[in-house]
Amino acid sequence: MTQDPGLASWLQLTLTPGLGAASLRAMLKQFGLPQAVLQKKRSELAAFASADALGALDSSAVREAVERSLQWAQTPGHAIVTLADEAYPRALLEIADPPALLYAAGRIELASRPALAVVGSRNASAQGERNAESFARALSDAGLTIVSGLALGIDAAAHRGGLAGASSTIAVLGTGIDIAYPLRNAALATEVASRGLVLSEFPPGTPPAAHHFPRRNRLISGLAQGCLVVEAALASGSLITARAAAEQGREVFAIPGSIHSPLSKGCHALIKSGAKLVESAEDVLAELAGFRPSGFASTVAPAREAASAGEPAAAEAALLRHMGHDPVDMDSLCSRAGLSAEQVAAQLLRLELDGRVASLPGGLYQRLEMGERR
């Protein structure tokens, strides 16, 4: 096969074991493009890389890895974008450590459009997933491409919402771009690659590793104008993304929740430290400097009208009011509503079937804000 010598040189440097990103950037700064770097005597490169890394630079293992990546890039819809390419996302040039190259599957042009990161818990609540999908769809319709990490829970819901909207979605992986992880999101990954964009700085075949995911988070935030955290526990990896966003000068947004929910603690901590509290997609748009698309109100009004058209019957509406917005047990509901357990159970069943209430572990129930059926 015919190789692009320029791209092959980029791959040779990035695929050499032990040659880290900082060393690579230092060599590029000193000598220019990778082809110029590789033409230097190894003694000239010794100030920038270890002896082991320089010894591996011309190894058969590296040559084979370069060949595999070039073969992957020949598939229609696949691309490898380097720092020197016009298609490289301009937003990533603003961050402290942009990757030397990106493996891309799908619509690479999306990486250069206005975007918002939407992240949150893998173990999300039903309401959290609904919020993520609803916000993502509205913001996608408003002109923001939705960026997330293809994890379970909030990430997956955000991608679904982005795909349902006009501006699609970008998934940034912590694995090789050809690795479906988690496996439950394999179909979603295929859909994103088909209708949106999948990106990774890791070469094809790279398996999941714990240290890859915090690293990819800087790209999720770096591609976007802001970062919205939907649900997050205090130890959530989503807070790493939010912190990266703040360090990169991006806006940070958080949706508040119940004071009793562990999944609200991270969002509340962000709000206390200066993140913008948001209750609607309009709140996000109002804070993004220089981004105020026309026609946004018209995209959300029909949804509000549709929701109001499906109001529950009077008895169920009354029970919803008694529930409030925090998780509640059956006994408390009976006491608040002045109804028997049988009456409350019957109404809860109807509400749950209608997608207005979710049953939680421990015999608790929680009101859902959106009117969609499950």
Secondary structure, 3 states (H helix, E strand, C coil): CCCCHHHHHHHHHHCCCCCCHHHHHHHHHHHCCHHHHHCCCHHHHCCCCCHHHHHHCCCHHHHHHHHHHHHHHCCCCEEEEECCCCCCCHHHHHCCCCCCEEEEEECHHHHHCCEEEEECCCCCCHHHHHHHHHHHHHHHHCCCEEEECCCCCHHHHHHHHHHHCCCCEEEECCCCCCCCCCHHHHHHHHHHHHHCEEEECCCCCCCCCCCHHHHHHHHHHHCCCEEEECCCCCCCCHHHHHHHHHHCCCEEEECCCCCCCHHHHHHHHHHHCCCEECCCHHHHHHHCCCCCCCCHHHHHHHHHHHHHHCCCCHHHHHHHHHHCCCCEEHHHHHHHHCCCHHHHHHHHHHHHHCCCEEEECCCEEEECCCCCCC
